[in-house]
Each structure stands twice: as structure tokens, then as C-alpha cells.
Amino acid sequence: MISLQNVSKWYGKFQVLKNCTTRVGKGEVVVVCGPSGSGKSTLIKTVNALEPIQQGKIIIDGTEITNPSTNLAKLRSKVGMVFQHFELFPHLTILKNLTLAQIKVLGRSNEEAREKALTLLDRVGLLAHADKFPAQLSGGQQQRVAIARALCMDPVVMLFDEPTSALDPEMVNEVLDVMVELAYEGMTMMVVTHEMGFARKVAHRVIFMDAGEIIEDTSKEQFFTNPRSDRAKDFLAKIIH
């Protein structure tokens, strides 16, 4: 579903991604982790071209997003993205947040979009909040709305960029529970996170990054029991302890 081939990116003279190559199969859950500044959030943002790259090739579900002729708006409608800070429209109700893109991008009728939105709000346990505004919800609730909003578009892939890092510790599990459920249902997912419990529970593979490079790309069993690089061992010792 996702293929990255020798992806490199610079900010001015600073190289933030260095020849990153990996792939994510259909129904696979891949967790991307590493220290702050390792390039993991930049990497995931290149997958739907929110961050342009200078070298390499990225293919999603058979479409090369690095090809200038690719319709990025159309492609992004198939790629769900959940950000660290929710990115909900503050002036719209929760229901409107979920129906807007369905109507404008997918061309669904108001009734179709509303039905889909309510079904997904129910799924994430927030049906009773449909007519509220984002500011009236807790951080955990807003992030669950953001996940429901992404799912409204019937994505083939879901990308998560540190979806729990802006939340109070008490709210983390309510978001992770929704993500675990998605993973068990077979959603293709690429997740940047420090939540190693989540990685251990549902990841098929773990990608470990440092200084813009993919240092390890291996099964979760291999990563947690016998990481190959000293950098990964050091990272795990600190984060799990």
C-alpha cells in the first residue's frame, strides 16, 4: 500500500531525511519511533505530500505521489491523516467537521455524509457530542473526533503523527483503544508514536529512526527483544524504563 524508495529531504542545507526506504503492506501496522528530531514526523508527512521531497519516490496504492502529474487532492482523499493537535475546525460543530470533506471532496449528499458521520461518531463513543464545538470536548475526545473524521473518507491507509503526545496521560488510552480496534479490523496504518505498549500490542513491524535515517526496520518481536543497533538499545532502555 505504501512504498518509499530512497527518500531524501533537505531544509536548506540541513538534510532531514537520508535515503529512507521501506514499505507497508495491505493490512499492516507499522510503528515509526525514535528520538525527537530523528525525522519521523517529517517522514510520515511525505507519505501524503504534506512535505515535498527532493529525492526518491513514494507510491501509495499504485499511485506515485512524487509524479508531478498526480492529483494530490484526489490522492489525499484516500489517505487518512491524524495529527498531534487534532486540527479540527473550531467554528464548526463536531458533525459539520465530519461532513464537510465528504460533501466537498467526495460529492456525497448531506444526508449520506450525515449518516456516515453519525455512524463513526457512535463507533468512537461520541455520538452524544455531535452538536457540540471542539472547544467543548476534552483533548482525548477531540482526537477521537479527528480519527472519525479521517475514517469518514473511507481511506485505504491511515497515517498517525504522534496522536497522543498532546494529551493528558489519562486521555491517552481512550485514543489508543480506537487505534487498536482499527488495527485489529485490518486497516493499513503507519503510526509515529512513543507508545511502546501500543507498538507491542498491534504493530507488525517497527521502524526506528535517528538523525534522518532508518536505522532498523524489523518485526516488533526482533525490535523489542533483540534490537541490532546500539542506538535502538539505548532508546528502548530509556523509554521502557
Residue pairs with C-beta under 8 A, 6 or more apart in sequence:
1 24
1 25
1 26
1 28
1 60
1 61
1 156
1 157
1 188
2 23
2 24
2 47
2 58
2 59
2 60
2 157
2 188
2 190
3 23
3 57
3 58
3 59
3 60
4 20
4 21
4 22
4 23
4 43
4 46
4 47
4 56
4 57
4 58
5 21
5 56
5 57
5 58
5 59
6 19
6 20
6 21
6 55
6 56
6 57
7 17
7 19
7 20
7 21
7 43
7 46
7 53
7 55
7 56
7 57
7 58
8 15
8 17
8 18
8 19
8 20
8 53
8 54
8 55
8 56
9 15
9 16
9 17
9 42
9 46
9 51
9 52
9 53
9 54
9 55
10 16
10 54
15 212
16 39
16 42
16 212
17 39
17 42
17 43
17 46
17 53
17 212
18 211
18 212
18 213
19 56
19 213
20 39
20 43
20 56
20 209
20 212
20 213
20 214
21 214
22 30
22 207
22 214
22 217
24 30
24 157
24 188
24 190
25 188
26 188
27 186
27 187
27 188
28 188
28 189
28 204
28 205
29 183
29 187
29 188
29 189
29 191
29 202
29 203
29 204
29 205
30 189
30 190
30 191
30 203
30 204
30 205
30 206
30 207
31 191
31 192
31 193
31 198
31 199
31 203
31 205
31 206
31 207
31 220
32 40
32 43
32 44
32 190
32 191
32 192
32 193
32 206
32 207
32 209
33 40
33 192
33 193
33 194
33 196
33 199
33 206
33 207
33 208
33 209
33 235
34 40
34 208
34 209
34 210
34 215
34 235
35 210
35 235
37 211
38 209
38 210
38 211
38 212
39 209
39 211
39 212
39 213
40 192
40 207
40 209
41 84
41 161
41 162
41 192
42 51
43 192
43 209
44 159
44 160
44 161
44 190
44 192
45 51
45 161
46 52
46 53
46 58
47 58
47 60
47 65
47 79
47 157
47 159
47 190
48 60
48 65
48 72
48 75
48 76
48 79
48 81
48 159
49 58
49 65
49 66
49 72
49 75
49 76
50 81
53 66
56 66
57 64
57 66
58 64
58 65
58 66
59 65
60 75
60 78
60 79
60 156
60 157
61 78
61 156
61 157
63 70
63 75
64 70
65 72
65 75
73 105
77 101
77 105
77 106
77 153
78 153
78 154
78 155
78 156
78 157
79 155
79 156
79 157
79 158
79 159
80 150
80 151
80 153
80 155
80 157
80 158
80 159
81 150
81 158
81 159
81 160
81 161
82 143
82 146
82 147
82 150
82 158
82 159
82 160
82 161
82 163
83 146
83 161
83 163
84 161
84 162
84 163
84 165
84 166
85 166
86 134
86 139
86 142
86 143
86 145
86 146
86 166
87 146
88 94
88 97
88 134
88 142
88 145
88 146
88 149
89 96
89 97
89 100
89 134
90 133
90 134
90 135
91 133
92 100
92 133
93 130
93 131
93 132
93 133
94 121
94 126
94 129
94 130
94 131
94 132
94 133
94 134
94 137
94 145
95 114
95 117
95 118
95 121
95 130
95 131
97 134
97 145
97 149
98 113
98 116
98 117
98 120
98 121
98 145
98 148
98 149
98 152
99 110
99 113
99 114
99 116
99 117
99 152
101 149
101 152
101 153
102 108
102 112
102 113
102 116
102 117
102 152
102 153
103 109
103 110
103 113
105 153
106 153
108 116
113 152
116 152
117 130
117 148
117 152
118 127
118 130
120 148
120 151
120 152
121 127
121 129
121 130
121 145
121 148
123 148
123 151
124 144
124 145
124 147
124 148
124 178
125 144
125 174
126 137
126 141
126 144
126 145
126 148
129 136
129 137
129 141
129 145
134 142
134 145
137 145
138 171
139 166
139 167
139 168
139 171
140 167
140 168
140 170
140 171
140 172
140 174
140 175
141 174
143 163
143 164
143 167
143 171
143 175
144 174
144 175
144 178
146 163
147 163
147 175
147 178
147 179
147 182
150 158
151 158
151 182
156 188
157 188
157 189
157 190
158 182
158 187
158 188
158 189
158 190
159 189
159 190
159 191
160 179
160 189
160 190
160 191
160 192
160 193
161 192
162 192
162 193
162 194
163 175
163 179
163 191
163 193
164 171
164 172
164 175
164 176
164 193
164 195
165 193
165 194
167 175
172 195
176 195
176 197
176 198
179 189
179 191
179 198
179 202
180 198
180 201
180 202
182 189
183 189
183 202
184 202
191 198
191 203
193 199
194 239
196 224
196 236
196 239
196 240
199 206
199 220
199 224
200 220
200 224
203 220
204 219
204 220
205 217
205 218
205 219
205 220
206 216
206 217
206 218
206 219
206 220
206 223
206 224
207 214
207 216
207 217
208 214
208 215
208 216
208 217
208 223
208 227
208 229
208 231
208 232
208 235
209 215
210 231
210 235
215 229
215 231
215 232
216 223
216 227
216 228
216 229
216 232
218 227
218 228
223 232
223 236
224 236
227 233
227 236
